[in-house]
Amino acid sequence: MSDQSIAHPALPAAGHPAAGHTRKSHAQTAKSLLPGLLLTGGLSAVAFGIQSLLPPHTVLSPLIIAIVLGMAFHNTIGTPARCKPGVAFSLKRILRFAIILLGLQLTVLQIAAVGGRGLLVVALSLGATFLFTVWLGRRLGVDSKLAMLIAAGTSICGASAVIAANTVTEAPDEDVAYAVACVTVFGSLSMLLYPLIQGHLQLSPHAYGLWAGASIHEVAQVVAAAFQGGHEAGDFGTIAKLSRVAMLAPVILLMGWGMSRMKKGHGHGRARAPIPWFVIGFIAMILFNSLGVLPEEARHGLVQTTTFLLTMALAAMGLETDIRKLRAKGLRPLALGTAAALFISLLSLGLIETVF
C-alpha cells in the first residue's frame, strides 16, 4: 500500500488560512451564545437575590424562582431571537455539566450510612412510585413523556430529576414546566404536613428522618421537614435523601433503554438506547468525591456553582415555555402528581413500619 493511499488531510498549521477561519468560527459561535447566556445568568442571579430575601428553609428554591421568572419574561416581554442560541445552550449543555457536578455532593460512605434496610426502603419506594406513576398516567390518558417526567420528579429528587429525565424523554418544554410545578407543589405540601403528622405517629427520629428522605421531593424540602423532628432526624433524613439522589443515574439509564424499546415498538427499526454520558460523569464525581481529596472550601464552591448552573437551566426552560400550552394540559397531570405524591408517602411509611 502506497503512502499516498493512507495519507490523511493535515490539520491546518497555526499560520494557515484555515486555522484563522476556525478561530473566527469559534468566536462567532461564542458571540451568538453570549446574549442568551447573559439572559439566563441574569435571571439566575435575580432568583438567588429573591431567595436570599425569603425566610430560612423557604419552600422556594432558586431553581423554582428562576423558571417562574423565565416564564414571566417569555410570556410578557418575549424571548428575543438573538438570545435563542444561548438559551438552548443553557438548557442542554450547561444542564448536563451541572448534573455531572451534582455528583460532588455525594459520597459512597454517605450512601452506605443509610444502611441496608434504609436503602431497601428508599429503592423500593422509588422504583414502585416510578412504575405506579407511569401506569396511572396511561390509565388517566396523560401523555407518556409527561407521566415519566412526573414519575422521575416525584420518585427521585424533584425539579433536578425532571430536567435530567427530559434529556432522555425529549418532551416539550411545557411538559417539563408542568412536571416541575407538580413536584414543587406537592413537595412543599409534604414539607409542611410531615412535622404535623409526626406529632400523631410518634415515629423515632431515625424512622421519621428516613420517611422524609425517602418520600419528599426536593433536597431542601427534606432538610426543612426532617429537622423539625430534631437534629438526629434531620441528619439522617438528609443522608437518606442524598442516597435517593444517587439513584438518579441508574433510573436515567433505564429510562433510556425503555425509550429505545418504545421507539422500536412503534416501527422505528433498531432504535439504540441513548447513552446519557453525563450520567457516567455523575457517577465518576461521586467516586472522586468519596476519595476525600477535594478540599472542603473547593467542594463548597462547586456546590454553589452547581446550583447556579442548574438555576440557569431552569431559567432557560421558563424562557421556552408558553403558558397557553401549559393550560392546555388540563387537570389530569395534576391528578397524576397528587396520586404519585400520596403513593410514595404512604408506601415508604408502610415499608418503614414493616422493616424497622
N, C-alpha and C positions, 0 to 999 in steps of 0.2 A: 504494500500500500504506500502510495507516494505521500510526501509531506503536504502536497497541495490538497490531497483528498481529506486530510484530517485537520486542516487549518480552520481556526475559528476567528470571527471578527474580533479584532483587538479593541480593548477599551480605549476610549479617547484619552490622549495624553492631556496633561494639565493645560498646555498651550493650544490644544487642538480646538477648532471652532465648535465641534460637537460638545466638548466639555463646557464651554461657555453657554451653549444652548441649554444643557442640562441644568446648570446653576440657575439660569434665567427662568426655566420652567418651574423649578422648586420655589424660587422666590415668588413667582406668580401664584403658585398654589397656596403658599403661606399667606400671601396678601388677600386671596379670595376667602380664606378661612377666618381672617382676623376680625371682621365685623361681627360675625356670628359668635365667635369665642368671647369677644368683649361683651356681647349682649347676655349670653348665658352666664358668664363670670360675674357680670354686674348684678344680674338678678339673684345669683347665689349670695353675693355679698350683702345685698339688701335682705335676703332671707335670714342670714346669720344675724344681721343687725336687729331685725324684728324679734327673732327668737331670744336674743340676749336681753330684751326688754320685758320678756314674759317671766312669770314666777318660775322658780326652780321645779324640775320634774314636770314641766308642762306637757300636755298631750300633743303639742305641735312641735315636730322636729323641723330643722331647716329644709329637709327633703320635701316635706309636705307643703311648707310655706312656698317653696320655690315652684312647685308645679302649679299652685294656685296663682302665683304671680305671673307665671308664663302663660297660663290660660287667660288671665285677665288682660294681659298685654296683647295677646294674639287676637282675642275676640272683641277688643275695643279699638286699639290703635292699628293692629295688624302687623305681622312679622315682615319686615322689609325683604325684598327679593335678594338683596346683596348679602343678607345675613343667613340665607338658607344653607349654603355650604358649611359654614361654621356650626350652625345648629345641628345639622346632620352628623357632623364630626363629633360633636359633644355627645349626641345620643348613641353613637356606635363605638367609636374608638376610645373616647375618654371613659365611657361606661365600662368597657371591658378591662381597661387598665385599672380602674378603681376596684373592680371585683377581684382582680389579682392581688392588689394591695390589701384588700379586706382580710386575706389570709394571715396578715401580720398581727391581727387582733386575737389569734387563737394559737394554742399550743396543744401538743398531744397530751401533756400532763393534765391540762385543764379538762380535756375531754374524758380522760381516764378517771379524774376526780369524781365524776358523776356516779361511777360505779356501774357494775354490770346490770343490776336491776333498774337503776335510774336510766341508763342508756336504752334498756329494753322498753321502758315506758315511753321515752322520747321517740324512739324509732317506730314503735307500733302506732303511737298516736299520729305521727307524721304520715306514715305510709297509708294507714286506714283513712285518715282525713283526706288525703290527696285522691285516693281512689273513690271514696264516697262522693266527694265534690264533683269529680268528673262524671260519675254515674248519674248523680242527681241533676247535673246540668243537662245531660242528654234527655232525661225524663221531663225536665221543665222546658225544653226547647231552646236552651241557651246555646249560643254558638260555641263550638268545641274549643276554639282558641281562647275565648274569653273565660270559659269554665276552667281551663287549665291554668290561666293566669290567677284567677281567684283561688284555685286549689293550691298553687305554689305560694302565694302570699299568705294564706291562712295557715298552711301546714308548716312553712319554714320560717321566714323572717320578714314578713310584711312587704313594704314597698321595694326594698332591695331585691327580694326574691322575685317580685313581679317583673321588674325590668330585666333581671338576669334571665328569667324564663322566656321572656319575649325574644331573646337572641336566638331561640330555637323555634318558637311558635310563629314569629314574624307576624303578629296580629296587628290590626290597625291601631293607630295611636289612641283613638277614642276607647278602644277596649282596654288598653293599658291604663289610661286615666280612670276609667270606671273601676277597674280592679284595685288600683291604688286607693281610690276613695272608699271602696268597700272595706279593705283591710284596715284602713285608718280609723274609720268609724267604729267598727266592731272591736278592734284592738283597744281603742280608747275607752269604750264602754266596759270592756273586761277589766282594764286597769282600775277603773273607778269602783266596779262592783265586787271584785275579788276580795279586797280587805273587809268589806261588809259581810260577805258570805263566810269568810274565815272566822268571823266572830261567832257564827252559829255552828259551824262544822267542828271547831276546836282541833284543827289539824296541828301536828307537830311542826316546828319551824322547818325541819328538813322536808316534810311532806308538802307543806304549803309552798315552799320555795320551788320544789320540783314541779308542782302543779302550775305555778305561774310560768316557769321557764319552759314547760312542755306545751303550753297552750296559748299564751298571749302572743300577739303577732309581732310587734316591734321590740327590739332590744331595750330602747328607752322606756317603753311601756312596762316591760317586765321589771326593770330596775325600780321604777316608781311604785309598782304594785307589791313586789316582793319585799322591799324594805319596810313596808307598812307592817309586816309580820315580825320585824326585828332584824338585827344585824346578821344573825346566822341564816335566816330565811332569805335575806337579800343577797348575801354572798352565794348561797347555793343556787338560788334562782337565776342569778346572772351566769354562773358556770353552766347550769343546765341549758340555758338559752343559747350560749355560745356553742355548746356541743350540737345543738339543733341547727345552728347556722352552718356548722361544718358539714352537715348532710346536704347542703346546697349542691355540692359537686356531684355526688352520685345521682341525685334526683335530676339535675340538668342533663347528665349523660343519658339517663334512662328516657327522659323526655325526647331527646334527640333520636334515640333508637325507635321510640314509639311513633314519632312523626314520620320517620322513614318508612315504617310499616304501613302507616295510613296512606302515604303517597303511592306506595306500591300497590295497595289495595284499590286505589282509585285509577289504576291504569297508567301510572307514570313510569312503568318499567322498573328497572333495577335502581330504585332510589336508595342512595347511600345515606347512612346515618350521618348527620352533620357532626363534625368533631369540634366542639367549642374549646379551642386551645386555651382560652383564658381560664377555664376550669382547671386544667392541668397546672397552670401558673398559680392559681388559688391554692391548690394542694401543696405545691412546692413552697409557697410562702409560709404555710402552716408548719411544714417540716423545718424550714430555715429558722422560723421564729422559735421553734422548740429547742434549737441548739443553744439559745441564750447568749449568742454572741452580739446581738444588736443592743447598743446602749439604750437605757430607758428613755433618755431625752430624745434620741433619734426615733425610737418607736412611737413616742407620744406625738412627735411632729408628723410622722407618717399617718397616724390615726386621724389627725386633724385634716391632713391633706386628702386622705381617702374620703372623708365625709364631705369635704368641699367638692371633690370631683363627682361624687355621687349626686350632690345637690345640683351641679351643673347639668348632669344628665337628666334629672327630673325637671329642671327649668326648660331644657330643650324639648322634653316631652310635652310640657304645657304649651310651648310655642308652636307645636304642631297639632294641637287638639282643638277641634271645632265643637263648641258647646251644643250646637244644634244636632250634631251627630250623636253626641253623648246622651241627649234627652231621648233620642230615637231608640235607644237601647231598652227603654221601658223599665218595669219593676221586677221582671223575672230574675235578672242577675243580682238584684238587691236581695230578693228572697233566697237566692242561692248562697250569697255571702252570709246571710243570717243563719241559715241551716248549717253551713260549714263551721261557723264560729261556735254555735251551740254543740255541734258534734264533737269537735276537738276538746272543748271544755269538759263535757260530760264523760267522754271516753277516757281522757287522761286521768280525771278524778277517780273513775271506776277502777282503772288499772293501778293507781297508787294505793287505793284502799285494799286491792287484792294482793298486790306484791309486797307491801310494807306492813 
